[in-house]
Every structure is written in structure tokens, then in C-alpha cells.
Amino acid sequence: MKRLFYLVDSIDSVQDISDDLHEKGITNWRFHIVSKDDAGLYTHRLHGASVLDRTDLVRFVERGMMIGALFGLAVVVPLAVFSSLPLPTIAWFAMFVFLVVAGGWLGGFGGISSENYRIRRFHRDIDDGKYLVMVDTPKAHVEEMKMLMAKNHPEATLQGESSSFNNPFAIKGGKFHRA
């Protein structure tokens, strides 16, 4: 799946885009709207972006779980293999799982307070009153969606595209982090 990002100036245009996408069979779960005017979205019955779309919660939980797993591998596995503690295997496994879950939980604290890395670049536009419309579409239909939006909604300017899946290793600008 690809996610297309469009900026729109008015809520009436967003309403027209929503109606058009619904006519084409695209459900609310495949497009999301980010706005500082949440009350306006609610009044127009538009599908606003969820906390998972607005924040980096999922990405930071994934990172935390990976760090917890690495910590578990570095601490629990050597203890289980070389320790003289008479613990059953299930206890060692439970300690490992605890570290993975604790890592994810702790990572979530950072993620819930961070703006999503994909929409961070639109922060100023959203603060200025624009609406960010994010449309998820299968890779095979990306060009068709771009043509539909350009033909029916020229007021919506395409700002970019990315994967609709989170990248736990993304850095500034959504690029892949390489060590």
C-alpha cells in the first residue's frame, strides 16, 4: 500500500474529496484527514486521523520492543545458559517476554508525545489552517488515484507519497536509517 499526501485549503473541498472517494468505493479506513480544526471535521462527518496516524506511537513501540528483545538476548539468554539457578525454561522465557513488552511499553511513552514522522513536514501548513488528506491505495492503483484527484480535485495539491506501513528505522524526512 502507498499513502498519498494532499494539502487542501478548505473544509468544503475536503468534503467533496471525501464524497468522491466514497463514490469510488474507498472506505473511511483508507483515507485520513489531519487538521487543527477537529470540531469542523466532526461537524462535516469527515474521518479524522487517529492517534496512531498523528503520533509516532506505533513506531516507537516497535523500536522499544526490538531494544527489549536485544536486551533480553544479551541478558536472559546468557543467564539461562550459564547460570546455576534452577529455573524452568518457561521462567527464562517469561523474563525474555517481559523485557520485550517492557521495552515496547517504555517506547510508547516517547511515541505518544511525538508527531508522526510522515506528517511532521506538514506541521506548519496544518497550523496555518490547511487540511492534510492522506489516501491509502494499493501500489497498482497509485497512478489511477493521482489522475482521479488531479482531474476531480485540482485544488488538492499532491505533496508526496510513502508507504502506508511504519518504518521503525526512519529518520528525519522519513528516509531509511542506515548505520
Secondary structure as a PSIPRED ss2 file (coil, helix, strand):
# PSIPRED VFORMAT (PSIPRED V4.0)

   1 M C   1.000  0.000  0.000
   2 K E   0.000  0.000  1.000
   3 R E   0.000  0.000  1.000
   4 L E   0.000  0.000  1.000
   5 F E   0.000  0.000  1.000
   6 Y E   0.000  0.000  1.000
   7 L E   0.000  0.000  1.000
   8 V E   0.000  0.000  1.000
   9 D C   1.000  0.000  0.000
  10 S C   1.000  0.000  0.000
  11 I H   0.000  1.000  0.000
  12 D H   0.000  1.000  0.000
  13 S H   0.000  1.000  0.000
  14 V H   0.000  1.000  0.000
  15 Q H   0.000  1.000  0.000
  16 D H   0.000  1.000  0.000
  17 I H   0.000  1.000  0.000
  18 S H   0.000  1.000  0.000
  19 D H   0.000  1.000  0.000
  20 D H   0.000  1.000  0.000
  21 L H   0.000  1.000  0.000
  22 H H   0.000  1.000  0.000
  23 E H   0.000  1.000  0.000
  24 K C   1.000  0.000  0.000
  25 G C   1.000  0.000  0.000
  26 I C   1.000  0.000  0.000
  27 T C   1.000  0.000  0.000
  28 N H   0.000  1.000  0.000
  29 W H   0.000  1.000  0.000
  30 R H   0.000  1.000  0.000
  31 F E   0.000  0.000  1.000
  32 H E   0.000  0.000  1.000
  33 I E   0.000  0.000  1.000
  34 V E   0.000  0.000  1.000
  35 S C   1.000  0.000  0.000
  36 K C   1.000  0.000  0.000
  37 D C   1.000  0.000  0.000
  38 D H   0.000  1.000  0.000
  39 A H   0.000  1.000  0.000
  40 G H   0.000  1.000  0.000
  41 L H   0.000  1.000  0.000
  42 Y H   0.000  1.000  0.000
  43 T H   0.000  1.000  0.000
  44 H C   1.000  0.000  0.000
  45 R C   1.000  0.000  0.000
  46 L C   1.000  0.000  0.000
  47 H C   1.000  0.000  0.000
  48 G E   0.000  0.000  1.000
  49 A C   1.000  0.000  0.000
  50 S C   1.000  0.000  0.000
  51 V H   0.000  1.000  0.000
  52 L H   0.000  1.000  0.000
  53 D H   0.000  1.000  0.000
  54 R H   0.000  1.000  0.000
  55 T E   0.000  0.000  1.000
  56 D C   1.000  0.000  0.000
  57 L H   0.000  1.000  0.000
  58 V H   0.000  1.000  0.000
  59 R H   0.000  1.000  0.000
  60 F H   0.000  1.000  0.000
  61 V H   0.000  1.000  0.000
  62 E H   0.000  1.000  0.000
  63 R H   0.000  1.000  0.000
  64 G H   0.000  1.000  0.000
  65 M H   0.000  1.000  0.000
  66 M H   0.000  1.000  0.000
  67 I H   0.000  1.000  0.000
  68 G H   0.000  1.000  0.000
  69 A H   0.000  1.000  0.000
  70 L H   0.000  1.000  0.000
  71 F H   0.000  1.000  0.000
  72 G H   0.000  1.000  0.000
  73 L H   0.000  1.000  0.000
  74 A H   0.000  1.000  0.000
  75 V H   0.000  1.000  0.000
  76 V H   0.000  1.000  0.000
  77 V H   0.000  1.000  0.000
  78 P H   0.000  1.000  0.000
  79 L H   0.000  1.000  0.000
  80 A H   0.000  1.000  0.000
  81 V H   0.000  1.000  0.000
  82 F H   0.000  1.000  0.000
  83 S C   1.000  0.000  0.000
  84 S C   1.000  0.000  0.000
  85 L C   1.000  0.000  0.000
  86 P C   1.000  0.000  0.000
  87 L C   1.000  0.000  0.000
  88 P C   1.000  0.000  0.000
  89 T H   0.000  1.000  0.000
  90 I H   0.000  1.000  0.000
  91 A H   0.000  1.000  0.000
  92 W H   0.000  1.000  0.000
  93 F H   0.000  1.000  0.000
  94 A H   0.000  1.000  0.000
  95 M H   0.000  1.000  0.000
  96 F H   0.000  1.000  0.000
  97 V H   0.000  1.000  0.000
  98 F H   0.000  1.000  0.000
  99 L H   0.000  1.000  0.000
 100 V H   0.000  1.000  0.000
 101 V H   0.000  1.000  0.000
 102 A H   0.000  1.000  0.000
 103 G H   0.000  1.000  0.000
 104 G H   0.000  1.000  0.000
 105 W H   0.000  1.000  0.000
 106 L H   0.000  1.000  0.000
 107 G H   0.000  1.000  0.000
 108 G H   0.000  1.000  0.000
 109 F H   0.000  1.000  0.000
 110 G H   0.000  1.000  0.000
 111 G H   0.000  1.000  0.000
 112 I H   0.000  1.000  0.000
 113 S C   1.000  0.000  0.000
 114 S C   1.000  0.000  0.000
 115 E E   0.000  0.000  1.000
 116 N C   1.000  0.000  0.000
 117 Y C   1.000  0.000  0.000
 118 R C   1.000  0.000  0.000
 119 I C   1.000  0.000  0.000
 120 R H   0.000  1.000  0.000
 121 R H   0.000  1.000  0.000
 122 F H   0.000  1.000  0.000
 123 H H   0.000  1.000  0.000
 124 R H   0.000  1.000  0.000
 125 D H   0.000  1.000  0.000
 126 I H   0.000  1.000  0.000
 127 D H   0.000  1.000  0.000
 128 D C   1.000  0.000  0.000
 129 G C   1.000  0.000  0.000
 130 K C   1.000  0.000  0.000
 131 Y E   0.000  0.000  1.000
 132 L E   0.000  0.000  1.000
 133 V E   0.000  0.000  1.000
 134 M E   0.000  0.000  1.000
 135 V E   0.000  0.000  1.000
 136 D E   0.000  0.000  1.000
 137 T E   0.000  0.000  1.000
 138 P C   1.000  0.000  0.000
 139 K H   0.000  1.000  0.000
 140 A H   0.000  1.000  0.000
 141 H H   0.000  1.000  0.000
 142 V H   0.000  1.000  0.000
 143 E H   0.000  1.000  0.000
 144 E H   0.000  1.000  0.000
 145 M H   0.000  1.000  0.000
 146 K H   0.000  1.000  0.000
 147 M H   0.000  1.000  0.000
 148 L H   0.000  1.000  0.000
 149 M H   0.000  1.000  0.000
 150 A H   0.000  1.000  0.000
 151 K H   0.000  1.000  0.000
 152 N H   0.000  1.000  0.000
 153 H C   1.000  0.000  0.000
 154 P C   1.000  0.000  0.000
 155 E C   1.000  0.000  0.000
 156 A C   1.000  0.000  0.000
 157 T E   0.000  0.000  1.000
 158 L E   0.000  0.000  1.000
 159 Q E   0.000  0.000  1.000
 160 G E   0.000  0.000  1.000
 161 E E   0.000  0.000  1.000
 162 S E   0.000  0.000  1.000
 163 S E   0.000  0.000  1.000
 164 S C   1.000  0.000  0.000
 165 F C   1.000  0.000  0.000
 166 N C   1.000  0.000  0.000
 167 N C   1.000  0.000  0.000
 168 P C   1.000  0.000  0.000
 169 F C   1.000  0.000  0.000
 170 A E   0.000  0.000  1.000
 171 I C   1.000  0.000  0.000
 172 K H   0.000  1.000  0.000
 173 G H   0.000  1.000  0.000
 174 G H   0.000  1.000  0.000
 175 K C   1.000  0.000  0.000
 176 F E   0.000  0.000  1.000
 177 H C   1.000  0.000  0.000
 178 R C   1.000  0.000  0.000
 179 A C   1.000  0.000  0.000
